[in-house]
Amino acid sequence: TNIDLKSLEIFSKRIENLGIKVNIDDFGSEEQTMERVKDIHDIVGKKLKSIKLDASVVKGYCEDNPKMIKNVKEVRDYALKNNITIIAEHIENINKFEKIKEVSDYVQGYMFDSLYSNLKNIDSALDNSQKNAKMKLKNHLLKDKPMEEKTKKKSKRQ
């Protein structure tokens, strides 16, 4: 959404002492140009914490679109000079991640949600595997015990 710079200036003065930070979302979309970033930064100053790259910009950068590469590097250079964090959204696969990590401090996207889900499944599988290993060990230990001990254990369960 397009923000009125005068309203932003008034808002910035109101939050001056509250510790609130400003984040720019959708950099590279229609309204969020490098010129706009500089205008916003001039108004809010050090309250500008991060710039999130729009999904279309990330896609273009990862597909080696010269215009997108130029835009991303320009915003990255500006961010580095001004201690602003860059976030890349819409990271769906390892190829995008490998490419965008060159210019981004943080990433977000489906790849990480999917990875998290897979890790949970692996943990679950390990839990089952550990249970199976314990049962095998128990059975192995019990097979070397005299028959009456096995019988005693069974009768205690009943």
MARBA-3410 file (N, C-alpha, C, O; in Angstrom, 1 decimal):
158
0.8,-1.2,0.0,0.0,0.0,0.0,0.9,1.2,0.0,1.9,1.3,0.6 ~ 0.4,2.2,-0.7,1.1,3.5,-0.8,0.9,4.3,0.4,-0.3,4.6,0.8 ~ 1.9,4.8,1.1,1.8,5.5,2.3,2.1,7.0,2.0,3.0,7.3,1.3 ~ 1.3,7.9,2.6,1.5,9.3,2.5,2.7,9.7,3.4,2.7,9.4,4.6 ~ 3.8,10.3,2.8,5.0,10.6,3.5,4.8,11.6,4.6,5.5,11.5,5.7
3.8,12.5,4.5,3.5,13.5,5.5,3.0,12.7,6.7,3.3,13.0,7.9 ~ 2.1,11.8,6.5,1.5,11.0,7.6,2.6,10.2,8.3,2.6,10.0,9.5 ~ 3.5,9.7,7.5,4.6,8.9,8.1,5.5,9.8,9.0,5.9,9.3,10.0 ~ 5.7,11.0,8.5,6.5,11.9,9.3,5.8,12.2,10.7,6.4,12.2,11.7 ~ 4.5,12.4,10.7,3.7,12.6,11.9,3.8,11.4,12.8,4.0,11.5,14.0
3.6,10.2,12.2,3.6,9.0,12.9,5.0,8.8,13.5,5.1,8.4,14.7 ~ 6.0,9.0,12.8,7.4,8.8,13.2,7.7,9.7,14.5,8.4,9.2,15.4 ~ 7.2,10.9,14.5,7.4,11.8,15.6,6.7,11.3,16.8,7.1,11.4,18.0 ~ 5.5,10.7,16.6,4.7,10.2,17.7,5.4,8.9,18.4,5.2,8.7,19.6 ~ 6.0,8.2,17.6,6.6,6.9,18.2,8.1,7.1,18.6,8.8,6.2,18.9
8.6,8.4,18.5,10.0,8.7,18.7,10.6,8.0,19.9,11.7,7.4,19.8 ~ 9.9,8.0,21.0,10.5,7.5,22.3,9.9,6.2,22.7,10.1,5.8,23.9 ~ 9.2,5.5,21.8,8.5,4.2,22.2,9.3,3.0,21.9,8.9,1.9,22.2 ~ 10.4,3.1,21.1,11.2,2.0,20.8,10.6,1.2,19.6,11.1,0.1,19.4 ~ 9.7,1.7,18.9,9.0,1.0,17.8,9.9,1.1,16.6,10.5,2.2,16.3
10.1,0.0,15.8,10.9,0.0,14.6,10.0,0.0,13.4,8.8,-0.5,13.5 ~ 10.5,0.4,12.3,9.7,0.4,11.0,10.3,-0.6,10.1,11.5,-0.7,10.0 ~ 9.5,-1.4,9.4,9.9,-2.4,8.4,9.2,-2.0,7.1,8.0,-1.7,7.1 ~ 9.9,-2.1,6.0,9.3,-1.9,4.7,9.1,-3.3,4.1,10.0,-4.1,4.0 ~ 7.8,-3.5,3.7,7.4,-4.7,3.1,7.3,-4.6,1.6,7.0,-3.5,1.1
7.4,-5.6,0.9,7.2,-5.7,-0.6,8.1,-4.8,-1.4,7.6,-4.1,-2.3 ~ 9.4,-4.7,-1.0,10.3,-3.9,-1.8,10.4,-4.4,-3.2,10.5,-5.6,-3.4 ~ 10.2,-3.5,-4.1,10.3,-3.9,-5.5,8.9,-4.0,-6.2,8.8,-4.1,-7.4 ~ 7.9,-3.9,-5.4,6.5,-3.9,-5.9,6.3,-2.5,-6.4,7.2,-1.6,-6.3 ~ 5.2,-2.2,-7.0,4.9,-0.9,-7.6,5.3,0.3,-6.8,6.0,1.2,-7.3
4.9,0.3,-5.5,5.1,1.5,-4.7,6.5,1.5,-4.0,7.0,2.6,-3.6 ~ 7.1,0.4,-3.8,8.3,0.3,-3.0,9.5,0.3,-3.9,10.1,-0.8,-4.2 ~ 10.0,1.4,-4.3,11.2,1.6,-5.1,12.3,2.0,-4.2,12.1,2.3,-3.0 ~ 13.5,2.1,-4.8,14.7,2.5,-4.0,14.5,4.0,-3.6,14.9,4.3,-2.5 ~ 14.0,4.8,-4.4,13.7,6.2,-4.1,12.8,6.3,-2.9,12.9,7.1,-2.0
11.8,5.4,-2.9,10.8,5.4,-1.8,11.4,5.0,-0.5,11.1,5.5,0.5 ~ 12.3,4.0,-0.6,13.0,3.5,0.6,13.8,4.7,1.2,13.8,4.9,2.4 ~ 14.5,5.4,0.3,15.3,6.5,0.8,14.4,7.6,1.4,14.8,8.2,2.5 ~ 13.3,7.9,0.8,12.3,8.9,1.4,11.9,8.4,2.8,11.9,9.2,3.7 ~ 11.5,7.2,2.9,11.0,6.6,4.2,12.2,6.7,5.2,12.0,7.1,6.4
13.4,6.3,4.8,14.5,6.3,5.7,14.8,7.7,6.2,15.2,7.9,7.3 ~ 14.7,8.7,5.3,15.0,10.1,5.6,14.0,10.5,6.7,14.4,11.3,7.6 ~ 12.8,10.0,6.7,11.8,10.4,7.7,12.0,9.7,9.0,12.0,10.3,10.1 ~ 12.1,8.4,8.9,12.1,7.6,10.2,13.5,7.4,10.8,13.6,7.0,11.9 ~ 14.5,7.6,10.0,15.9,7.5,10.4,16.2,6.1,10.9,15.9,5.1,10.3
16.8,6.0,12.1,17.3,4.7,12.7,16.2,3.8,13.1,16.4,2.6,13.4 ~ 15.0,4.3,13.0,13.8,3.4,13.3,13.6,2.4,12.2,12.8,1.4,12.4 ~ 14.2,2.6,11.0,14.0,1.7,9.9,14.9,0.4,10.2,16.1,0.5,10.2 ~ 14.2,-0.7,10.5,14.9,-1.9,10.9,15.1,-2.9,9.7,16.2,-3.4,9.6 ~ 14.1,-3.0,8.9,14.3,-4.0,7.8,13.6,-3.7,6.5,12.6,-2.9,6.5
14.0,-4.3,5.4,13.4,-4.2,4.1,13.1,-5.6,3.7,14.1,-6.4,3.5 ~ 11.9,-5.9,3.4,11.6,-7.2,2.9,11.4,-7.2,1.4,10.6,-6.4,0.8 ~ 12.2,-8.0,0.7,12.1,-8.1,-0.8,10.8,-8.8,-1.2,10.5,-9.9,-0.7 ~ 10.1,-8.2,-2.1,8.9,-8.8,-2.7,9.2,-10.1,-3.4,10.3,-10.3,-3.9 ~ 8.2,-11.0,-3.4,8.4,-12.3,-4.0,8.8,-12.2,-5.5,9.6,-13.0,-6.0
8.2,-11.2,-6.2,8.6,-11.0,-7.6,10.0,-10.6,-7.8,10.7,-11.0,-8.8 ~ 10.5,-9.8,-6.8,11.9,-9.4,-6.9,12.9,-10.6,-6.6,13.8,-10.8,-7.3 ~ 12.5,-11.4,-5.6,13.3,-12.6,-5.3,13.3,-13.5,-6.5,14.4,-14.1,-6.9 ~ 12.1,-13.7,-7.1,12.1,-14.6,-8.3,12.9,-14.1,-9.4,13.7,-14.8,-10.0 ~ 12.8,-12.8,-9.7,13.6,-12.2,-10.8,15.1,-12.3,-10.5,15.9,-12.6,-11.4
15.5,-12.0,-9.3,16.9,-12.1,-8.9,17.4,-13.5,-9.1,18.5,-13.7,-9.6 ~ 16.7,-14.5,-8.6,17.1,-15.9,-8.7,17.1,-16.4,-10.1,17.8,-17.4,-10.4 ~ 16.3,-15.8,-11.0,16.3,-16.2,-12.4,17.3,-15.3,-13.2,17.2,-15.3,-14.5 ~ 18.2,-14.6,-12.6,19.2,-13.8,-13.2,18.7,-12.7,-14.1,19.3,-12.4,-15.1 ~ 17.6,-12.1,-13.7,17.0,-10.9,-14.4,17.9,-9.7,-14.1,18.0,-9.4,-12.9
18.6,-9.2,-15.1,19.5,-8.1,-14.9,19.0,-6.9,-14.1,19.6,-6.3,-13.2 ~ 17.7,-6.5,-14.4,17.1,-5.4,-13.7,16.9,-5.7,-12.2,17.2,-4.9,-11.4 ~ 16.4,-6.9,-11.9,16.2,-7.3,-10.6,17.5,-7.4,-9.8,17.6,-7.1,-8.6 ~ 18.5,-8.0,-10.5,19.8,-8.1,-9.8,20.3,-6.7,-9.4,20.8,-6.5,-8.3 ~ 20.2,-5.7,-10.3,20.7,-4.4,-10.1,19.9,-3.8,-8.9,20.5,-3.2,-8.0
18.5,-3.9,-8.9,17.7,-3.4,-7.8,18.0,-4.0,-6.5,18.2,-3.3,-5.5 ~ 18.2,-5.3,-6.4,18.5,-6.0,-5.2,19.9,-5.6,-4.7,20.0,-5.3,-3.5 ~ 20.9,-5.5,-5.5,22.2,-5.1,-5.1,22.2,-3.7,-4.6,22.9,-3.3,-3.7 ~ 21.4,-2.8,-5.3,21.3,-1.4,-4.9,20.7,-1.3,-3.4,21.3,-0.6,-2.6 ~ 19.6,-2.0,-3.2,19.0,-2.0,-1.9,19.9,-2.6,-0.8,20.0,-2.2,0.3
20.6,-3.7,-1.2,21.5,-4.3,-0.3,22.7,-3.4,0.1,23.0,-3.3,1.3 ~ 23.3,-2.7,-0.8,24.3,-1.8,-0.5,23.8,-0.7,0.4,24.5,-0.3,1.4 ~ 22.7,-0.2,0.1,22.1,0.9,0.9,21.8,0.3,2.4,22.1,1.0,3.3 ~ 21.3,-0.9,2.4,21.0,-1.5,3.8,22.3,-1.7,4.6,22.3,-1.4,5.8 ~ 23.3,-2.1,3.9,24.6,-2.3,4.6,25.2,-1.0,5.2,25.7,-1.0,6.3
25.1,0.0,4.4,25.6,1.4,4.8,24.8,1.9,6.0,25.3,2.7,6.8 ~ 23.5,1.5,6.1,22.6,2.1,7.1,22.1,1.1,8.1,21.2,1.4,8.9 ~ 22.8,0.0,8.2,22.5,-1.0,9.3,21.0,-1.4,9.3,20.4,-1.5,10.3 ~ 20.6,-1.7,8.1,19.2,-2.2,7.8,19.2,-3.6,7.4,20.1,-4.0,6.6 ~ 18.4,-4.5,7.9,18.3,-5.9,7.6,17.5,-6.1,6.3,16.5,-5.4,6.1
18.0,-7.0,5.5,17.2,-7.5,4.3,16.6,-8.8,4.5,17.3,-9.8,5.0 ~ 15.3,-9.0,4.2,14.6,-10.2,4.3,14.1,-10.6,3.0,13.5,-9.8,2.3 ~ 14.3,-11.8,2.6,13.8,-12.3,1.3,12.7,-13.3,1.5,12.8,-14.2,2.3 ~ 11.5,-13.0,0.9,10.4,-13.9,1.1,10.2,-14.8,-0.1,10.9,-14.7,-1.1 ~ 9.4,-15.8,0.1,9.0,-16.7,-1.0,10.1,-17.6,-1.4,10.3,-17.9,-2.6
10.9,-18.1,-0.5,12.0,-19.1,-0.7,11.4,-20.5,-0.7,11.0,-21.0,0.3 ~ 11.3,-21.1,-1.9,10.6,-22.3,-2.1,11.5,-23.5,-2.2,11.1,-24.7,-2.0 ~ 12.7,-23.3,-2.5,13.6,-24.4,-2.7,15.1,-24.0,-2.5,15.4,-22.9,-2.3 ~ 15.9,-25.0,-2.4,17.3,-24.8,-2.1,18.1,-23.9,-3.1,19.0,-23.2,-2.8 ~ 17.7,-24.0,-4.4,18.3,-23.2,-5.4,18.1,-21.7,-5.1,19.0,-20.9,-5.2
16.8,-21.4,-4.8,16.5,-20.0,-4.5,17.3,-19.6,-3.2,17.9,-18.5,-3.2 ~ 17.3,-20.4,-2.3,18.0,-20.1,-1.0,19.5,-19.9,-1.3,20.0,-18.9,-0.8 ~ 20.1,-20.7,-2.0,21.6,-20.6,-2.3,21.9,-19.3,-3.0,22.9,-18.6,-2.8 ~ 21.0,-18.9,-3.9,21.2,-17.7,-4.7,20.9,-16.4,-3.9,21.7,-15.5,-3.9 ~ 19.8,-16.4,-3.1,19.4,-15.2,-2.4,20.2,-14.9,-1.2,20.3,-13.8,-0.7
20.8,-16.0,-0.6,21.6,-15.8,0.7,22.8,-14.8,0.5,23.3,-14.3,1.4 ~ 23.2,-14.6,-0.8,24.3,-13.7,-1.1,23.9,-12.3,-0.7,24.8,-11.5,-0.4 ~ 22.6,-11.9,-0.7,22.2,-10.6,-0.6,21.2,-10.4,0.5,20.7,-9.3,0.7 ~ 20.9,-11.4,1.2,19.8,-11.3,2.2,20.3,-11.8,3.6,21.1,-12.7,3.7 ~ 19.8,-11.1,4.7,20.2,-11.4,6.0,19.3,-12.6,6.5,19.8,-13.5,7.3
18.0,-12.6,6.2,17.1,-13.6,6.6,16.2,-14.0,5.4,16.1,-13.2,4.4 ~ 15.7,-15.2,5.5,14.8,-15.7,4.4,13.6,-16.3,5.1,13.6,-16.7,6.2 ~ 12.5,-16.3,4.3,11.3,-17.0,4.7,10.6,-17.7,3.5,10.8,-17.2,2.4 ~ 9.9,-18.7,3.8,9.2,-19.3,2.7,8.8,-20.7,2.9,9.1,-21.3,3.9 ~ 8.1,-21.3,1.9,7.6,-22.7,2.0,8.7,-23.7,2.3,8.5,-24.7,2.9
9.9,-23.4,1.7,11.0,-24.4,1.9,11.2,-24.7,3.4,11.5,-25.8,3.7 ~ 11.1,-23.7,4.2,11.4,-23.8,5.6,10.3,-24.5,6.4,10.5,-25.2,7.3 ~ 9.0,-24.2,5.9,7.9,-24.8,6.5,7.9,-26.3,6.2,7.7,-27.2,7.1 ~ 8.2,-26.6,5.0,8.3,-28.0,4.5,9.5,-28.7,5.3,9.3,-29.9,5.7 ~ 10.6,-28.0,5.4,11.7,-28.6,6.1,11.4,-28.9,7.6,11.7,-29.9,8.1
10.7,-28.0,8.2,10.3,-28.1,9.6,9.4,-29.3,9.7,9.5,-30.2,10.6 ~ 8.4,-29.5,8.8,7.5,-30.6,8.8,8.3,-31.9,8.7,8.0,-32.9,9.4 ~ 9.2,-31.9,7.8,10.0,-33.1,7.6,10.9,-33.5,8.8,11.0,-34.6,9.1 ~ 11.4,-32.5,9.5,12.2,-32.7,10.7,11.3,-33.3,11.8,11.7,-34.2,12.5 ~ 10.1,-32.8,11.9,9.1,-33.4,12.8,8.9,-34.9,12.5,8.8,-35.7,13.4
8.7,-35.2,11.2,8.5,-36.6,10.8,9.7,-37.4,11.1,9.6,-38.6,11.5 ~ 10.9,-36.9,10.9,12.1,-37.6,11.2,12.2,-37.9,12.7,12.5,-39.0,13.1 ~ 11.9,-36.9,13.5,11.9,-37.1,15.0,10.9,-38.2,15.4,11.2,-39.0,16.2 ~ 9.8,-38.2,14.8,8.8,-39.2,15.1,9.3,-40.6,14.7,9.1,-41.6,15.4 ~ 9.9,-40.7,13.5,10.4,-41.9,13.0,11.6,-42.4,13.9,11.7,-43.6,14.2
12.4,-41.5,14.4,13.4,-41.9,15.3,12.9,-42.4,16.6,13.4,-43.4,17.2 ~ 11.8,-41.7,17.1,11.2,-42.2,18.3,10.7,-43.7,18.1,10.9,-44.5,19.0 ~ 10.0,-43.9,17.0,9.6,-45.3,16.7,10.7,-46.3,16.6,10.7,-47.4,17.1 ~ 11.8,-45.8,16.0,13.0,-46.6,15.8,13.6,-46.9,17.1,14.0,-48.1,17.4 ~ 13.7,-46.0,18.0,14.2,-46.2,19.3,13.4,-47.2,20.1,13.9,-48.0,20.8
12.0,-47.0,20.0,11.1,-48.0,20.7,11.4,-49.4,20.2,11.5,-50.3,21.0 ~ 11.5,-49.5,18.9,11.8,-50.9,18.3,13.1,-51.4,18.8,13.3,-52.6,19.0 ~ 14.1,-50.5,18.8,15.5,-51.0,19.3,15.4,-51.4,20.7,16.0,-52.4,21.1 ~ 14.7,-50.7,21.6,14.5,-51.1,23.0,13.8,-52.5,23.1,14.3,-53.3,23.9 ~ 12.8,-52.7,22.3,12.1,-54.0,22.3,13.0,-55.1,21.9,13.0,-56.2,22.5
13.8,-54.9,20.8,14.7,-55.9,20.4,15.7,-56.2,21.4,16.1,-57.4,21.6 ~ 16.3,-55.2,22.1,17.2,-55.4,23.1,16.6,-56.2,24.3,17.2,-57.1,24.8 ~ 15.4,-55.8,24.7,14.8,-56.5,25.8,14.5,-58.0,25.4,14.8,-58.8,26.2 ~ 14.0,-58.2,24.2,13.8,-59.6,23.8,15.1,-60.4,23.7,15.1,-61.5,24.1 ~ 16.2,-59.7,23.3,17.4,-60.4,23.2,17.9,-60.8,24.6,18.4,-61.9,24.9
17.8,-59.8,25.6,18.2,-60.1,26.9,17.4,-61.2,27.6,17.9,-62.0,28.4 ~ 16.1,-61.2,27.3,15.2,-62.1,27.9,15.4,-63.5,27.4,15.2,-64.5,28.1 ~ 15.9,-63.7,26.1,16.0,-65.0,25.6,17.2,-65.8,26.3,17.2,-67.0,26.2 ~ 18.1,-65.1,26.9,19.2,-65.7,27.6,18.9,-66.0,29.0,19.7,-66.7,29.7 ~ 17.7,-65.6,29.5,17.3,-65.8,30.9,16.7,-67.2,31.0,16.1,-67.7,30.0
16.8,-67.8,32.2,16.1,-69.1,32.4,14.6,-69.0,32.2,14.0,-67.9,32.4 ~ 13.9,-70.0,31.8,12.5,-70.0,31.4,11.7,-69.6,32.6,10.7,-68.9,32.3 ~ 12.0,-69.9,33.8,11.1,-69.6,34.9,11.1,-68.0,35.1,10.1,-67.5,35.6 ~ 12.2,-67.3,34.8,12.2,-65.9,35.0,11.2,-65.3,34.0,10.5,-64.3,34.3 ~ 11.2,-65.8,32.7,10.3,-65.3,31.7,8.8,-65.5,32.2,8.0,-64.6,32.0
8.6,-66.7,32.7,7.3,-67.0,33.2,6.8,-66.1,34.4,5.7,-65.7,34.4 ~ 7.7,-65.9,35.3,7.4,-65.0,36.4,7.0,-63.6,35.9,6.1,-63.0,36.4 ~ 7.8,-63.1,34.9,7.5,-61.8,34.4,6.1,-61.8,33.8,5.3,-60.8,34.0 ~ 5.7,-62.8,33.1,4.4,-62.9,32.4,3.3,-62.9,33.5,2.3,-62.3,33.3 ~ 3.5,-63.7,34.5,2.5,-63.9,35.6,2.3,-62.6,36.3,1.2,-62.3,36.8
3.4,-61.8,36.5,3.3,-60.5,37.2,2.4,-59.5,36.4,1.7,-58.7,37.0 ~ 2.5,-59.6,35.1,1.7,-58.7,34.2,0.2,-59.0,34.3,-0.6,-58.1,34.2 ~ -0.1,-60.2,34.6,-1.5,-60.6,34.6,-2.2,-60.2,35.8,-3.4,-60.5,36.0
END
